[in-house]
Amino acid sequence: MFWFLEGICFLPTFLVIWSSSTFIVSYLIALFEHHVDVIFPYISDTGAEPPESCVFGLMTVITAFAGMATMYARYKFVEKLNETAGGVPPVLNQAAFWIGMLSCLGMCFVATFQETTITIVHDAGALLFFVSGVLYTILQSIISYKAFPYGCSLALCRMRTGIATIAFLAVFPTVVCAVFVTQTTLHRKAEDEDYVFHLVSAVSEWIVAFSFIFFFFTYIHDFKKFTLKLRTQFVDYS
């Protein structure tokens, strides 16, 4: 059996590959069409103009639903693990799950409302995505430690904590510096007054986004251990 067919590790595997491709493909198309600069545009800039906006929107929505499926599987795994080993408060597992759902909802807003058309909704979705996503990684890192040694190895716990810390530290300059970015054009020049703020915010944004991807990459090992089954049960109302 191929490794990606063990358990349901195909879920995080698909999520990691697809989400990475979403950012990279839209960036390459935007670059080819001369819609963005080579040096660190905002991720949303790479999906602001057609044809890359169509690709970005479609792939991002698929990423959001793949994220929801992966987060739900993780939630059920921790729930089942807690029945036998204990250690993880159910409210913590539920909180992580619903915060993760909010992050995916924010991603859908980002995909649907381009930054050049309805900026307020787009920015609100991006803020929801990044803040909720960082909180999700922090809560899942805590859950990993509480479930140790039954959930995963200590090395994996530390890896998740490190990734969550990087995302946490990077989300602040992403948001704060974006407030000082006044120019809305897709092409930037080093002579622009707000160029430094733009550069710091954009670099931090890419760091946060790929921190999420690497965090889900750590799920692959756990997802080899279990499967999910759909059970149909008839209810007699007579």
C-alpha positions in Angstrom: 0.0 0.0 0.0 1.2 3.5 -0.9 1.9 5.7 2.1 -0.7 8.3 1.2 -3.4 5.6 1.2 -2.7 4.6 4.8 -5.6 5.7 7.0 -6.9 9.0 5.7 -3.6 10.8 5.4 -4.6 11.7 1.8 -6.6 14.5 3.3 -3.7 16.6 4.7 -1.5 15.4 1.8 -4.0 16.8 -0.7 -4.4 20.0 1.4 -0.7 20.7 1.5 -0.1 20.1 -2.2 -3.2 21.9 -3.4 -2.8 25.0 -1.1 0.8 25.3 -2.1 -0.2 25.1 -5.8 -2.9 27.7 -5.3 -0.4 30.3 -4.1 2.3 29.4 -6.6 0.2 28.9 -9.7 -1.7 32.2 -9.3 1.6 34.0 -8.6 3.2 32.6 -11.8 0.1 33.5 -13.9 0.0 37.0 -12.5 3.8 37.3 -13.1 3.5 36.1 -16.7 0.7 38.6 -17.3 2.8 41.4 -15.8 0.0 42.1 -13.2 2.3 42.0 -10.2 6.0 42.6 -9.3 8.5 39.8 -8.9 9.4 40.8 -5.4 6.8 39.7 -2.8 3.4 41.0 -3.9 0.6 40.4 -1.5 -0.9 36.9 -2.0 -4.2 38.6 -2.8 -2.5 40.7 -5.5 -1.8 37.5 -7.4 -5.5 36.9 -7.6 -6.8 40.4 -8.3 -7.0 40.5 -12.1 -8.2 37.9 -14.6 -7.3 35.3 -15.7 -5.4 34.5 -12.4 -8.3 35.8 -10.3 -10.5 32.9 -11.7 -7.8 30.3 -10.9 -7.1 31.8 -7.5 -10.8 31.9 -6.6 -11.5 28.4 -7.6 -8.4 26.8 -6.1 -8.8 28.8 -2.8 -12.4 27.7 -2.3 -11.3 24.0 -2.9 -8.5 24.6 -0.4 -11.0 26.0 2.1 -13.2 22.9 1.9 -10.2 20.6 2.0 -9.2 22.5 5.2 -12.6 22.0 6.7 -12.5 18.2 6.0 -9.0 17.9 7.4 -9.9 19.9 10.5 -13.1 17.8 11.1 -11.0 14.6 10.8 -8.5 16.0 13.3 -11.4 16.9 15.6 -12.8 13.4 15.5 -9.4 11.8 15.9 -8.7 13.8 19.1 -12.3 13.1 20.3 -11.7 9.3 19.8 -8.3 9.5 21.3 -9.7 11.3 24.4 -12.2 8.5 25.0 -9.3 6.0 25.5 -6.4 8.1 26.8 -8.0 11.3 28.1 -6.0 14.4 28.8 -7.6 16.8 26.2 -10.5 18.8 27.5 -13.4 18.4 25.1 -14.1 22.1 25.1 -10.5 22.7 23.9 -11.0 20.3 21.0 -14.3 21.9 20.1 -12.9 25.4 20.3 -10.0 24.5 18.0 -12.4 23.0 15.5 -14.8 26.0 15.3 -12.0 28.5 15.2 -10.6 26.5 12.3 -13.9 26.6 10.6 -13.9 30.4 10.9 -10.5 30.5 9.3 -11.8 28.5 6.3 -14.8 30.8 6.1 -12.4 33.8 5.9 -10.6 32.0 3.1 -13.8 31.7 1.2 -14.4 35.5 1.5 -10.9 36.1 0.3 -11.4 33.9 -2.7 -14.9 35.3 -3.6 -14.3 39.1 -3.1 -11.2 40.3 -4.9 -9.3 43.1 -3.2 -9.7 45.5 -6.2 -13.5 45.1 -6.3 -14.9 44.9 -2.7 -11.8 45.8 -0.6 -13.6 45.9 2.8 -15.1 42.5 2.6 -11.8 41.0 1.2 -9.7 42.6 4.0 -12.2 41.4 6.6 -12.0 37.9 5.3 -8.2 38.0 5.2 -8.1 39.2 8.8 -10.5 36.4 9.9 -8.5 33.9 8.0 -5.1 34.8 9.4 -6.1 35.5 13.0 -8.3 32.4 13.3 -5.7 30.3 11.5 -3.0 31.3 14.0 -5.3 30.6 16.9 -6.0 27.2 15.4 -2.4 26.3 15.2 -1.8 27.4 18.8 -4.7 25.4 20.2 -3.7 22.3 18.2 -0.2 22.6 19.5 -1.6 22.6 23.0 -3.8 19.7 22.2 -0.8 17.8 20.9 1.1 18.2 24.2 -2.0 17.2 26.2 -2.5 14.1 24.1 1.2 13.1 24.3 2.4 10.4 24.1 -0.7 8.9 22.5 -1.4 11.4 19.8 2.1 12.0 18.4 5.8 12.1 19.3 7.4 14.8 21.4 9.4 15.9 18.4 6.2 16.5 16.4 4.7 18.4 19.3 7.7 20.7 19.3 7.6 21.1 15.6 4.0 22.2 15.7 4.8 24.6 18.5 7.6 26.1 16.5 5.5 26.5 13.4 2.6 28.1 15.5 5.1 30.4 17.1 6.4 31.6 13.7 2.9 32.2 12.5 2.0 34.0 15.7 5.0 36.3 15.4 4.5 36.9 11.6 0.8 37.8 11.8 1.4 41.0 13.8 3.6 42.7 11.1 1.2 41.4 8.5 -1.7 43.2 10.0 0.0 46.3 11.6 2.1 47.2 8.6 -0.8 46.7 6.2 -2.6 49.6 8.1 0.1 52.0 6.9 0.0 50.9 3.3 -2.0 53.6 1.5 -1.2 52.8 -2.2 -3.6 50.3 -3.7 -1.9 49.7 -7.0 -0.5 46.2 -7.8 2.9 47.5 -9.0 5.1 49.0 -6.3 8.3 51.0 -6.4 11.0 51.3 -3.8 10.6 55.1 -3.9 7.0 54.8 -2.6 6.6 56.3 0.9 4.8 53.2 2.2 7.0 50.7 0.3 8.8 49.4 3.4 5.5 48.8 5.2 4.2 47.0 2.1 7.3 44.8 1.9 7.3 43.8 5.6 3.6 43.1 5.5 3.7 41.1 2.3 6.7 39.0 3.4 5.1 38.3 6.7 1.9 37.3 5.0 3.7 34.7 2.9 5.4 33.4 6.0 2.1 33.0 7.8 0.4 31.3 4.8 3.2 28.8 4.4 3.3 28.2 8.2 -0.3 27.0 7.9 0.8 24.7 5.1 3.7 23.2 7.0 1.5 22.8 10.1 -1.0 20.7 8.2 2.0 18.7 6.8 2.6 17.5 10.4 -0.9 15.9 10.3 0.1 13.3 7.8 1.8 11.1 10.4 -1.3 11.2 12.7 -3.8 10.6 9.9 -2.2 7.3 9.0 -3.5 5.9 12.3 -7.3 6.1 11.7 -10.1 6.1 9.2 -13.5 7.8 9.2 -16.7 5.8 8.3 -20.1 7.1 7.4 -22.9 5.2 9.1 -26.5 5.3 8.0 -29.1 4.6 10.6 -32.8 4.5 10.1 -35.0 6.2 12.7 -38.5 4.8 13.3 -40.9 7.6 14.1 -44.0 5.4 14.2 
